[in-house]
Amino acid sequence: MARITKKGITGAIGSLVFYSVNGKNYVMSKRKKEQQKRRRGKTIDPRNEQFGIVSTYGSRMLGLLREHFMFHTGRDTYNRFRGWLKQAYTARWSDPVWEISNDSGTCTLSGESDLRDHLRLPVSVLDMGGSAIKVSIPTINPARHLRMPAHSTLVRIKALGVSSAFRPRPIGYAIEAQEYSFDPNQDTIPAHEFYLPLQAEPGDIAVVALALEFKLAGSDMYITDPKWLPAGIVAVGRLRG
């Protein structure tokens, strides 16, 4: 409350504080601490809390995945991944069971190529229990199911699984990566299964990513052009016991 004295106004009026120093009058806004006191007791918006959780733990998950990609993962990639993961997490985090599946769709990680355009067949993901995940690639007809550069002589598929406790814990993250290579100049490529054992615990959140890489005739190096480096998250869920 403000008071009127011979020296002028002293005290507070609304968000303004009046005071005198050495005979001179001053006014300033209330300090943030005083304003924060008014907010005490208010309920935290669950959506903001969930975004904070996803941002904290999701960023680290992508940081582990990026070490296995040949393309640059910048701010756009992180924002795209965290936005996708937040939608999936917000929709299912409170469910007693959240099976690892592709129900949330695919999250494109490479900004210049979409995994769905380059690998045109269904991929199945199954939680095997014991923090192990199986990723199954059906029989591939390269002419129908693959979009690849001309004169490709080798295709490499990378399967990656990464998990996070989504809460503070001494060992809160785990990652497993495997790869499978084949000559695409065949009529069919046999079905293949990846097994991704994670050093994780039941209840941890896990995502599964796939990436394609191509090698051309006459070269010992894989193509580094981002438009031929498709990658994406294909499944997410909570690990079961």
QUIMOBEL-V927204 format. One record per residue. SS is DSSP state (A for helix, B for strand, O for the rest). PSI is psi in whole degrees, -180 to 180 (none if undefined). OMEGA is omega in whole degrees, 0 to 359 (* if undefined). Layout:
BEGIN
ss:SS psi:PSI omega:OMEGA
ss:SS psi:PSI omega:OMEGA
END
This chain:
BEGIN
ss:O psi:142 omega:180
ss:O psi:155 omega:177
ss:B psi:146 omega:176
ss:B psi:121 omega:180
ss:B psi:180 omega:178
ss:O psi:-24 omega:181
ss:O psi:-3 omega:181
ss:B psi:-159 omega:181
ss:B psi:134 omega:174
ss:B psi:147 omega:180
ss:B psi:-163 omega:187
ss:B psi:139 omega:171
ss:B psi:109 omega:183
ss:O psi:-125 omega:181
ss:O psi:8 omega:182
ss:B psi:143 omega:178
ss:B psi:125 omega:179
ss:B psi:136 omega:180
ss:B psi:165 omega:181
ss:B psi:140 omega:176
ss:B psi:122 omega:179
ss:O psi:40 omega:176
ss:O psi:-2 omega:179
ss:B psi:142 omega:182
ss:B psi:140 omega:180
ss:B psi:160 omega:175
ss:B psi:142 omega:177
ss:B psi:164 omega:177
ss:B psi:153 omega:177
ss:O psi:148 omega:180
ss:O psi:155 omega:183
ss:A psi:-35 omega:181
ss:A psi:-39 omega:179
ss:A psi:-36 omega:179
ss:A psi:-34 omega:181
ss:A psi:-30 omega:179
ss:A psi:-33 omega:182
ss:A psi:-24 omega:183
ss:A psi:-11 omega:181
ss:O psi:140 omega:180
ss:O psi:-13 omega:179
ss:O psi:144 omega:181
ss:O psi:136 omega:177
ss:O psi:134 omega:178
ss:O psi:120 omega:181
ss:A psi:-32 omega:181
ss:A psi:-39 omega:178
ss:A psi:-38 omega:180
ss:A psi:-43 omega:180
ss:A psi:-38 omega:178
ss:A psi:-40 omega:179
ss:A psi:-41 omega:179
ss:A psi:-49 omega:181
ss:A psi:-42 omega:181
ss:A psi:-43 omega:182
ss:A psi:-55 omega:187
ss:A psi:-34 omega:178
ss:A psi:-37 omega:180
ss:A psi:-41 omega:179
ss:A psi:-37 omega:178
ss:A psi:-47 omega:179
ss:A psi:-33 omega:177
ss:A psi:-35 omega:177
ss:A psi:-39 omega:180
ss:A psi:-40 omega:187
ss:A psi:-24 omega:180
ss:A psi:-17 omega:183
ss:A psi:2 omega:180
ss:O psi:154 omega:179
ss:O psi:-3 omega:180
ss:O psi:162 omega:181
ss:O psi:134 omega:176
ss:O psi:103 omega:182
ss:O psi:-159 omega:184
ss:A psi:-41 omega:180
ss:A psi:-41 omega:179
ss:A psi:-45 omega:179
ss:A psi:-44 omega:180
ss:A psi:-40 omega:179
ss:A psi:-45 omega:181
ss:A psi:-46 omega:181
ss:A psi:-36 omega:177
ss:A psi:-44 omega:179
ss:A psi:-45 omega:182
ss:A psi:-36 omega:179
ss:A psi:-42 omega:178
ss:A psi:-45 omega:180
ss:A psi:-44 omega:183
ss:A psi:-43 omega:180
ss:A psi:-37 omega:182
ss:A psi:-28 omega:190
ss:A psi:-5 omega:189
ss:O psi:-31 omega:183
ss:O psi:-4 omega:180
ss:O psi:138 omega:178
ss:O psi:-36 omega:178
ss:O psi:129 omega:177
ss:O psi:87 omega:183
ss:O psi:143 omega:176
ss:O psi:120 omega:184
ss:B psi:178 omega:177
ss:O psi:25 omega:180
ss:O psi:-26 omega:181
ss:O psi:4 omega:180
ss:O psi:-170 omega:182
ss:O psi:137 omega:175
ss:B psi:114 omega:179
ss:B psi:131 omega:180
ss:O psi:-40 omega:178
ss:O psi:122 omega:185
ss:O psi:-19 omega:185
ss:O psi:3 omega:178
ss:O psi:142 omega:183
ss:O psi:125 omega:181
ss:A psi:-36 omega:183
ss:A psi:-24 omega:178
ss:A psi:-22 omega:186
ss:A psi:-27 omega:178
ss:B psi:96 omega:191
ss:O psi:62 omega:175
ss:O psi:159 omega:183
ss:O psi:138 omega:177
ss:B psi:130 omega:181
ss:B psi:143 omega:180
ss:B psi:132 omega:184
ss:B psi:131 omega:174
ss:B psi:117 omega:183
ss:B psi:-2 omega:185
ss:B psi:162 omega:181
ss:O psi:27 omega:180
ss:O psi:28 omega:176
ss:B psi:139 omega:182
ss:B psi:137 omega:176
ss:B psi:130 omega:177
ss:B psi:122 omega:185
ss:B psi:124 omega:176
ss:B psi:118 omega:181
ss:O psi:176 omega:178
ss:O psi:133 omega:183
ss:B psi:129 omega:167
ss:O psi:101 omega:187
ss:A psi:-39 omega:182
ss:A psi:-32 omega:184
ss:A psi:-38 omega:193
ss:A psi:-10 omega:182
ss:B psi:138 omega:168
ss:O psi:116 omega:186
ss:O psi:164 omega:180
ss:O psi:153 omega:176
ss:O psi:146 omega:178
ss:O psi:27 omega:175
ss:B psi:135 omega:179
ss:B psi:-12 omega:180
ss:B psi:136 omega:176
ss:B psi:133 omega:177
ss:B psi:126 omega:175
ss:B psi:126 omega:176
ss:B psi:133 omega:174
ss:B psi:129 omega:184
ss:B psi:139 omega:173
ss:B psi:135 omega:178
ss:B psi:141 omega:182
ss:B psi:158 omega:177
ss:B psi:143 omega:178
ss:O psi:-22 omega:184
ss:O psi:29 omega:174
ss:O psi:159 omega:180
ss:O psi:132 omega:178
ss:O psi:144 omega:182
ss:O psi:-46 omega:176
ss:O psi:95 omega:188
ss:O psi:-6 omega:185
ss:B psi:152 omega:175
ss:B psi:148 omega:179
ss:B psi:146 omega:175
ss:B psi:135 omega:181
ss:B psi:136 omega:176
ss:B psi:160 omega:180
ss:B psi:158 omega:182
ss:B psi:127 omega:182
ss:B psi:149 omega:179
ss:B psi:160 omega:176
ss:O psi:119 omega:183
ss:O psi:-5 omega:182
ss:O psi:52 omega:178
ss:O psi:161 omega:179
ss:O psi:-43 omega:180
ss:O psi:151 omega:175
ss:B psi:125 omega:182
ss:O psi:152 omega:176
ss:O psi:152 omega:183
ss:B psi:146 omega:178
ss:B psi:136 omega:174
ss:B psi:137 omega:173
ss:B psi:123 omega:185
ss:B psi:91 omega:177
ss:B psi:126 omega:181
ss:O psi:138 omega:175
ss:O psi:70 omega:186
ss:O psi:-177 omega:181
ss:O psi:153 omega:176
ss:O psi:137 omega:180
ss:O psi:-15 omega:177
ss:O psi:148 omega:177
ss:B psi:134 omega:181
ss:B psi:145 omega:173
ss:B psi:152 omega:178
ss:B psi:131 omega:180
ss:B psi:151 omega:174
ss:B psi:147 omega:177
ss:B psi:145 omega:177
ss:B psi:142 omega:176
ss:B psi:147 omega:188
ss:B psi:144 omega:175
ss:B psi:137 omega:183
ss:B psi:161 omega:177
ss:O psi:137 omega:178
ss:O psi:8 omega:180
ss:O psi:141 omega:176
ss:O psi:-1 omega:183
ss:O psi:148 omega:175
ss:B psi:150 omega:179
ss:O psi:136 omega:179
ss:O psi:1 omega:177
ss:O psi:121 omega:184
ss:A psi:-28 omega:182
ss:A psi:-11 omega:176
ss:A psi:31 omega:178
ss:O psi:61 omega:182
ss:O psi:142 omega:177
ss:B psi:151 omega:179
ss:B psi:160 omega:173
ss:B psi:128 omega:184
ss:B psi:-10 omega:180
ss:B psi:153 omega:178
ss:B psi:153 omega:178
ss:B psi:-171 omega:180
ss:B psi:130 omega:181
ss:O psi:136 omega:176
ss:O psi:170 omega:182
ss:O psi:none omega:*
END
